[in-house]
Amino acid sequence: MALWESFLRWLFPEEREVLHPRGTLLELVGEHLWMVIVSSGLATVVGISIGVLVTRPLGRQYLPLVSNLSSLGQTFPPVAVLALAVPLLGFGFKPTVAALLLYGLLPILRNTITGIENIPSEVREAAYGMGMSSWQVLFKIELPLALKVIMSGIRISVVINIGTATVGATIGAGGLGSPITAGLVSENPAFILEGAIPAALLAFSADSLLGNIEKSFSSE
């Protein structure tokens, strides 16, 4: 923190305060990561589950409806989603996770559907010809072959959520959005950078990490 404070004071020597008093940088990063991990984990489970459901014969009729609803969810600004969620879920962590779940769902859902739908029909027919059940085909053939495409959707979703999670500070969720919001209110650029730089570094790091995981699937 001393090094971080020295850097910000060097950039903004005219500012009386350069560190947001709400918490240390490590605490803010921890709060931010926890929101992203929970929301992205839920988006992954829900997105893959719905994607699998609408690619089954039983749920294929709902495919256009699911695609349209998921696309519609991203047309609402994050602040609007938070405003609608607050009366139902209160302030802080829960409505922020709900908004991030909605925003992170579309890439995972779309990529799950695309990955499964692009598997050649001959592969499925060969698997059924070997005596596999529909569940065995799904878990041993379809999902492994679609995994690289699904992983690409998860990667996009996580990066989106890291940036969008900063908006949660407006309703008391904490995280790296807290110094950004405080800096905008008090016109303190040091506070803004205190939240913006770590958020950007988190997004780049997550993109690089998940990109390497995605490449490992293609190399197997």
C-alpha positions as a Markdown table, in Angstrom:
| # | Residue | x | y | z |
|---|---|---|---|---|
| 1 | Met | 0.0 | 0.0 | 0.0 |
| 2 | Ala | 2.9 | 2.4 | 0.7 |
| 3 | Leu | 4.2 | 1.9 | -2.8 |
| 4 | Trp | 0.7 | 2.3 | -4.3 |
| 5 | Glu | 0.2 | 5.5 | -2.3 |
| 6 | Ser | 3.6 | 6.9 | -3.4 |
| 7 | Phe | 2.7 | 6.2 | -7.1 |
| 8 | Leu | -0.7 | 8.0 | -6.8 |
| 9 | Arg | 0.9 | 10.9 | -4.9 |
| 10 | Trp | 3.5 | 11.2 | -7.7 |
| 11 | Leu | 0.7 | 11.3 | -10.3 |
| 12 | Phe | -1.6 | 13.7 | -8.3 |
| 13 | Pro | 0.5 | 15.8 | -5.9 |
| 14 | Glu | -2.2 | 18.4 | -5.5 |
| 15 | Glu | -4.7 | 15.9 | -4.0 |
| 16 | Arg | -4.9 | 15.8 | -0.2 |
| 17 | Glu | -6.1 | 12.2 | -0.2 |
| 18 | Val | -5.0 | 9.6 | -2.8 |
| 19 | Leu | -6.2 | 6.4 | -1.2 |
| 20 | His | -9.9 | 5.6 | -0.7 |
| 21 | Pro | -10.5 | 5.2 | 3.1 |
| 22 | Arg | -13.1 | 2.4 | 2.7 |
| 23 | Gly | -10.5 | -0.4 | 2.7 |
| 24 | Thr | -7.1 | -1.5 | 1.5 |
| 25 | Leu | -6.5 | -2.4 | -2.1 |
| 26 | Leu | -6.3 | -6.1 | -1.2 |
| 27 | Glu | -9.7 | -5.9 | 0.5 |
| 28 | Leu | -11.3 | -4.2 | -2.5 |
| 29 | Val | -9.8 | -6.7 | -5.0 |
| 30 | Gly | -11.1 | -9.5 | -2.8 |
| 31 | Glu | -14.6 | -8.1 | -2.7 |
| 32 | His | -14.5 | -7.6 | -6.5 |
| 33 | Leu | -13.2 | -11.1 | -7.2 |
| 34 | Trp | -15.8 | -12.7 | -5.0 |
| 35 | Met | -18.7 | -11.0 | -6.8 |
| 36 | Val | -17.2 | -12.1 | -10.2 |
| 37 | Ile | -16.5 | -15.7 | -9.0 |
| 38 | Val | -20.1 | -16.2 | -7.7 |
| 39 | Ser | -21.8 | -14.5 | -10.6 |
| 40 | Ser | -19.7 | -16.2 | -13.3 |
| 41 | Gly | -20.0 | -19.6 | -11.6 |
| 42 | Leu | -23.8 | -19.2 | -11.5 |
| 43 | Ala | -23.8 | -18.0 | -15.2 |
| 44 | Thr | -21.7 | -21.0 | -16.2 |
| 45 | Val | -24.0 | -23.5 | -14.5 |
| 46 | Val | -27.2 | -21.9 | -15.8 |
| 47 | Gly | -25.9 | -21.1 | -19.3 |
| 48 | Ile | -24.6 | -24.6 | -20.0 |
| 49 | Ser | -27.7 | -26.2 | -18.5 |
| 50 | Ile | -30.1 | -24.2 | -20.6 |
| 51 | Gly | -27.9 | -24.6 | -23.6 |
| 52 | Val | -27.9 | -28.4 | -23.3 |
| 53 | Leu | -31.7 | -28.4 | -22.6 |
| 54 | Val | -32.6 | -26.5 | -25.8 |
| 55 | Thr | -30.4 | -28.7 | -27.9 |
| 56 | Arg | -32.2 | -31.8 | -26.8 |
| 57 | Pro | -35.3 | -33.0 | -28.8 |
| 58 | Leu | -37.5 | -32.3 | -25.8 |
| 59 | Gly | -36.4 | -28.6 | -25.5 |
| 60 | Arg | -35.5 | -27.6 | -29.0 |
| 61 | Gln | -38.8 | -25.8 | -29.5 |
| 62 | Tyr | -37.7 | -23.3 | -26.9 |
| 63 | Leu | -34.4 | -22.5 | -28.6 |
| 64 | Pro | -35.6 | -19.3 | -30.4 |
| 65 | Leu | -37.3 | -18.1 | -27.2 |
| 66 | Val | -34.2 | -18.7 | -25.0 |
| 67 | Ser | -32.0 | -16.9 | -27.5 |
| 68 | Asn | -34.2 | -13.9 | -27.7 |
| 69 | Leu | -34.6 | -13.6 | -24.0 |
| 70 | Ser | -30.9 | -13.9 | -23.3 |
| 71 | Ser | -30.2 | -11.2 | -26.0 |
| 72 | Leu | -32.9 | -9.0 | -24.5 |
| 73 | Gly | -31.2 | -9.2 | -21.1 |
| 74 | Gln | -28.1 | -7.5 | -22.3 |
| 75 | Thr | -30.0 | -4.6 | -23.8 |
| 76 | Phe | -30.7 | -3.2 | -20.3 |
| 77 | Pro | -28.0 | -1.0 | -18.8 |
| 78 | Pro | -26.4 | -2.5 | -15.6 |
| 79 | Val | -27.6 | 0.4 | -13.5 |
| 80 | Ala | -31.2 | -0.2 | -14.7 |
| 81 | Val | -30.9 | -3.9 | -13.8 |
| 82 | Leu | -29.6 | -3.0 | -10.3 |
| 83 | Ala | -32.4 | -0.5 | -9.8 |
| 84 | Leu | -35.0 | -3.2 | -10.6 |
| 85 | Ala | -33.2 | -5.8 | -8.4 |
| 86 | Val | -32.8 | -3.6 | -5.3 |
| 87 | Pro | -36.6 | -3.6 | -4.3 |
| 88 | Leu | -36.5 | -7.4 | -4.5 |
| 89 | Leu | -33.1 | -8.3 | -3.2 |
| 90 | Gly | -32.0 | -5.2 | -1.1 |
| 91 | Phe | -28.7 | -3.4 | -1.4 |
| 92 | Gly | -25.2 | -4.7 | -1.8 |
| 93 | Phe | -24.0 | -8.1 | -2.9 |
| 94 | Lys | -27.2 | -10.0 | -4.0 |
| 95 | Pro | -28.6 | -7.5 | -6.5 |
| 96 | Thr | -25.1 | -7.0 | -8.0 |
| 97 | Val | -24.6 | -10.7 | -8.5 |
| 98 | Ala | -28.1 | -10.9 | -10.1 |
| 99 | Ala | -27.2 | -8.2 | -12.6 |
| 100 | Leu | -23.8 | -9.8 | -13.3 |
| 101 | Leu | -25.5 | -13.2 | -13.8 |
| 102 | Leu | -27.8 | -11.7 | -16.4 |
| 103 | Tyr | -25.0 | -10.0 | -18.2 |
| 104 | Gly | -22.6 | -13.0 | -18.1 |
| 105 | Leu | -25.2 | -15.5 | -19.2 |
| 106 | Leu | -25.5 | -14.7 | -22.9 |
| 107 | Pro | -21.9 | -15.5 | -24.1 |
| 108 | Ile | -22.0 | -18.9 | -22.3 |
| 109 | Leu | -25.4 | -19.8 | -23.5 |
| 110 | Arg | -24.7 | -18.9 | -27.1 |
| 111 | Asn | -21.4 | -20.7 | -27.2 |
| 112 | Thr | -22.9 | -23.8 | -25.6 |
| 113 | Ile | -25.6 | -23.9 | -28.2 |
| 114 | Thr | -23.1 | -23.2 | -31.0 |
| 115 | Gly | -20.6 | -25.8 | -29.8 |
| 116 | Ile | -23.1 | -28.6 | -29.5 |
| 117 | Glu | -25.0 | -27.7 | -32.7 |
| 118 | Asn | -21.8 | -27.6 | -34.8 |
| 119 | Ile | -20.9 | -31.2 | -34.0 |
| 120 | Pro | -21.3 | -33.3 | -37.2 |
| 121 | Ser | -24.3 | -35.5 | -37.1 |
| 122 | Glu | -22.1 | -38.4 | -38.3 |
| 123 | Val | -20.3 | -38.3 | -35.0 |
| 124 | Arg | -23.6 | -38.7 | -33.0 |
| 125 | Glu | -24.8 | -41.5 | -35.3 |
| 126 | Ala | -21.5 | -43.4 | -34.8 |
| 127 | Ala | -21.9 | -43.0 | -31.0 |
| 128 | Tyr | -25.4 | -44.2 | -31.1 |
| 129 | Gly | -24.4 | -47.1 | -33.4 |
| 130 | Met | -21.9 | -48.2 | -30.7 |
| 131 | Gly | -24.7 | -48.5 | -28.3 |
| 132 | Met | -24.3 | -45.3 | -26.3 |
| 133 | Ser | -27.4 | -43.8 | -24.6 |
| 134 | Ser | -28.4 | -40.2 | -25.1 |
| 135 | Trp | -26.8 | -39.2 | -21.8 |
| 136 | Gln | -23.5 | -41.0 | -22.7 |
| 137 | Val | -23.5 | -39.2 | -26.0 |
| 138 | Leu | -23.9 | -35.9 | -24.3 |
| 139 | Phe | -21.2 | -36.3 | -21.6 |
| 140 | Lys | -18.7 | -38.4 | -23.6 |
| 141 | Ile | -19.1 | -36.9 | -27.1 |
| 142 | Glu | -21.0 | -33.6 | -27.3 |
| 143 | Leu | -19.7 | -31.7 | -24.3 |
| 144 | Pro | -16.0 | -32.7 | -24.7 |
| 145 | Leu | -16.1 | -31.7 | -28.4 |
| 146 | Ala | -17.9 | -28.4 | -27.6 |
| 147 | Leu | -15.7 | -27.6 | -24.6 |
| 148 | Lys | -13.3 | -25.3 | -26.4 |
| 149 | Val | -16.2 | -23.2 | -27.8 |
| 150 | Ile | -18.0 | -23.2 | -24.4 |
| 151 | Met | -14.7 | -22.1 | -22.7 |
| 152 | Ser | -14.5 | -19.2 | -25.1 |
| 153 | Gly | -17.9 | -18.1 | -23.9 |
| 154 | Ile | -16.9 | -18.4 | -20.3 |
| 155 | Arg | -13.8 | -16.3 | -21.0 |
| 156 | Ile | -15.9 | -13.5 | -22.5 |
| 157 | Ser | -18.4 | -13.7 | -19.7 |
| 158 | Val | -15.8 | -13.4 | -16.9 |
| 159 | Val | -14.1 | -10.4 | -18.6 |
| 160 | Ile | -17.4 | -8.7 | -19.0 |
| 161 | Asn | -18.3 | -9.3 | -15.3 |
| 162 | Ile | -15.0 | -7.9 | -14.1 |
| 163 | Gly | -15.8 | -4.6 | -15.7 |
| 164 | Thr | -19.5 | -4.5 | -15.0 |
| 165 | Ala | -19.0 | -5.4 | -11.3 |
| 166 | Thr | -17.6 | -1.9 | -10.7 |
| 167 | Val | -21.2 | -0.6 | -11.1 |
| 168 | Gly | -22.3 | -2.6 | -8.0 |
| 169 | Ala | -20.6 | 0.0 | -5.8 |
| 170 | Thr | -23.5 | 2.4 | -6.5 |
| 171 | Ile | -25.7 | 0.2 | -4.3 |
| 172 | Gly | -23.1 | -0.6 | -1.6 |
| 173 | Ala | -21.6 | -3.8 | -3.0 |
| 174 | Gly | -18.1 | -2.7 | -2.5 |
| 175 | Gly | -15.2 | -3.9 | -4.7 |
| 176 | Leu | -13.1 | -1.8 | -7.0 |
| 177 | Gly | -16.1 | 0.3 | -8.0 |
| 178 | Ser | -16.0 | 2.0 | -4.5 |
| 179 | Pro | -13.0 | 4.2 | -5.2 |
| 180 | Ile | -14.2 | 4.9 | -8.7 |
| 181 | Thr | -17.6 | 6.1 | -7.5 |
| 182 | Ala | -16.0 | 8.1 | -4.7 |
| 183 | Gly | -13.6 | 9.7 | -7.1 |
| 184 | Leu | -16.3 | 10.7 | -9.5 |
| 185 | Val | -18.4 | 12.2 | -6.6 |
| 186 | Ser | -15.4 | 14.1 | -5.1 |
| 187 | Glu | -13.7 | 14.8 | -8.4 |
| 188 | Asn | -10.6 | 13.0 | -7.2 |
| 189 | Pro | -8.8 | 11.3 | -10.1 |
| 190 | Ala | -6.5 | 9.4 | -7.7 |
| 191 | Phe | -9.5 | 7.5 | -6.3 |
| 192 | Ile | -10.7 | 6.7 | -9.8 |
| 193 | Leu | -7.3 | 5.3 | -10.8 |
| 194 | Glu | -7.1 | 3.3 | -7.5 |
| 195 | Gly | -10.1 | 1.3 | -8.7 |
| 196 | Ala | -9.7 | 1.5 | -12.5 |
| 197 | Ile | -6.1 | 0.3 | -12.8 |
| 198 | Pro | -6.6 | -2.9 | -10.7 |
| 199 | Ala | -9.9 | -3.7 | -12.5 |
| 200 | Ala | -8.2 | -3.4 | -15.9 |
| 201 | Leu | -5.3 | -5.6 | -14.7 |
| 202 | Leu | -7.8 | -8.2 | -13.4 |
| 203 | Ala | -9.6 | -8.2 | -16.7 |
| 204 | Phe | -6.3 | -8.7 | -18.6 |
| 205 | Ser | -5.1 | -11.4 | -16.2 |
| 206 | Ala | -8.4 | -13.3 | -16.4 |
| 207 | Asp | -8.5 | -13.1 | -20.2 |
| 208 | Ser | -4.9 | -14.4 | -20.4 |
| 209 | Leu | -5.5 | -17.2 | -17.9 |
| 210 | Leu | -8.7 | -18.4 | -19.4 |
| 211 | Gly | -7.3 | -18.0 | -22.9 |
| 212 | Asn | -4.4 | -20.4 | -22.0 |
| 213 | Ile | -7.0 | -22.9 | -20.7 |
| 214 | Glu | -9.0 | -22.6 | -23.9 |
| 215 | Lys | -5.8 | -23.2 | -26.0 |
| 216 | Ser | -5.0 | -26.3 | -23.9 |
| 217 | Phe | -8.3 | -27.9 | -24.9 |
| 218 | Ser | -7.6 | -27.3 | -28.6 |
| 219 | Ser | -4.1 | -28.9 | -28.3 |
| 220 | Glu | -5.4 | -32.1 | -26.6 |
